[in-house]
Amino acid sequence: MKRSILCAVIAVFCVAGAAKADHRWGLVGSYWDTSDADAGEGLGLRFSYHTSPDSHTMFDMRLSQFNDLADGSGVSGVSDVKLEVTPIEVGASIHSAANGPLDIYAGLGLGLYLMEGDFISDLGAKVDISADDEIGYYGLLGMEFTVAGENQGLQTSRVSLFVEAMYRVVDIGRVSSGPITKPIDGSLDGVGVNFGILFHW
């Protein structure tokens, strides 16, 4: 059900992006410092669509992958734990400049956080872990600066660099390994930093 809702939101998001305006896509590097697990680095993509050519509001979608946010210290019988988290996040942001070279913005949104992992037992066996996917939300502040290109009416050909600070709120639910299912009272709440390059069209 969660994935169906998110897929519907993404479909509407993509249709909205068909309008002629200053749309953007880019490559993202990320850092996420979680409260009850480890900090980790990730890679991803960002897509942003203006609601109209002169609007200061944009719809945003971010896809990213964090390969290991686990903290396995103090777990009996376990020598290594790996937790993979894939955030799929959609939201909206308000920008200070619709088409200016320096753009300060703030945004809010929801995310679906896909989780899976494994651990290595003290006997050397690799055991898969299944964790519930979770719905969370985020807030962010960012800055974008155009380094090349210019506007041409409704068409634009520019390249920008950006950096943004993000705070995510994400719970960790049930975790299972084989027939064993255990609820966990924890979260992946924490501050993150995203940075990268954007291409306008």
Long-range contacts (C-beta under 8 A, 24 or more apart in sequence): 2-112, 2-133, 2-135, 3-112, 3-133, 6-88, 6-90, 6-112, 9-90, 10-61, 10-88, 10-90, 13-47, 13-49, 13-59, 13-61, 13-90, 16-49, 16-51, 16-59, 17-47, 17-49, 17-59, 19-49, 19-50, 19-51, 19-52, 20-53, 20-154, 20-155, 21-49, 21-50, 21-51, 21-52, 21-53, 21-55, 21-154, 22-50, 22-53, 22-98, 22-99, 22-151, 22-156, 22-158, 22-200, 23-47, 23-48, 23-49, 23-50, 23-200, 23-201, 24-48, 24-49, 24-160, 24-198, 24-199, 24-200, 24-201, 25-198, 25-199, 25-201, 26-160, 26-162, 26-196, 26-197, 26-198, 26-199, 27-196, 27-197, 28-62, 28-64, 28-194, 28-195, 28-196, 29-194, 29-195, 29-196, 30-64, 30-66, 30-192, 30-193, 30-194, 30-195, 31-192, 31-193, 32-66, 32-69, 32-168, 32-188, 32-190, 32-191, 32-192, 33-190, 33-191, 33-192, 34-69, 34-187, 34-188, 34-189, 34-190, 35-186, 35-187, 35-188, 35-189, 35-190, 36-71, 36-172, 36-186, 36-187, 36-188, 36-189, 37-69, 37-70, 37-71, 37-83, 37-172, 37-186, 37-188, 38-68, 38-69, 38-70, 38-71, 39-69, 39-190, 40-66, 40-67, 40-68, 40-69, 41-66, 42-66, 42-67, 44-87, 46-194, 46-196, 46-198, 48-93, 48-198, 50-98, 53-98, 53-154, 54-98, 55-98, 56-94, 56-95, 56-96, 56-97, 56-98, 57-92, 57-93, 57-94, 57-95, 58-92, 58-93, 58-95, 58-105, 59-90, 59-91, 59-92, 60-89, 60-90, 60-91, 60-92, 60-93, 60-107, 60-109, 61-88, 61-89, 61-90, 62-87, 62-88, 62-89, 62-90, 62-194, 63-87, 63-88, 63-89, 64-89, 69-188, 70-117, 70-119, 72-119, 75-119, 77-121, 77-122, 78-119, 78-120, 78-121, 78-122, 79-119, 79-120, 79-121, 79-122, 80-119, 80-120, 81-117, 81-118, 81-119, 81-129, 82-117, 82-118, 82-119, 83-115, 83-116, 83-117, 83-129, 83-131, 84-115, 84-116, 84-117, 85-113, 85-114, 85-115, 85-188, 86-113, 86-114, 86-115, 87-111, 87-112, 87-113, 87-114, 87-168, 88-112, 88-113, 88-114, 89-138, 91-138, 93-140, 93-142, 99-151, 99-156, 100-146, 101-145, 101-146, 102-143, 102-144, 102-145, 102-146, 103-143, 103-144, 103-145, 103-160, 104-141, 104-142, 104-143, 105-141, 105-142, 105-143, 105-144, 106-139, 106-140, 106-141, 106-142, 107-139, 107-140, 107-142, 108-137, 108-138, 108-139, 108-140, 109-137, 109-138, 110-135, 110-136, 110-137, 110-138, 111-135, 111-136, 111-137, 111-138, 111-168, 111-170, 113-170, 113-188, 115-172, 119-177, 127-177, 127-178, 128-177, 129-175, 129-176, 129-177, 130-175, 130-176, 130-177, 131-172, 131-173, 131-174, 131-175, 131-176, 132-173, 132-174, 132-175, 134-170, 134-171, 134-172, 134-173, 136-168, 136-169, 136-170, 136-171, 136-188, 137-168, 137-169, 138-166, 138-167, 138-168, 138-169, 139-166, 139-167, 140-164, 140-165, 140-166, 140-167, 140-194, 141-165, 142-194, 144-198, 149-200, 155-201, 156-200, 156-201, 157-200, 157-201, 158-199, 158-200, 159-197, 159-198, 159-199, 159-200, 160-197, 160-198, 160-200, 161-195, 161-196, 161-197, 161-198, 162-194, 162-195, 162-196, 162-197, 162-198, 163-193, 163-194, 163-195, 164-193, 164-194, 164-195, 165-191, 165-192, 165-193, 166-191, 166-192, 166-193, 166-194, 167-191, 167-192, 168-192
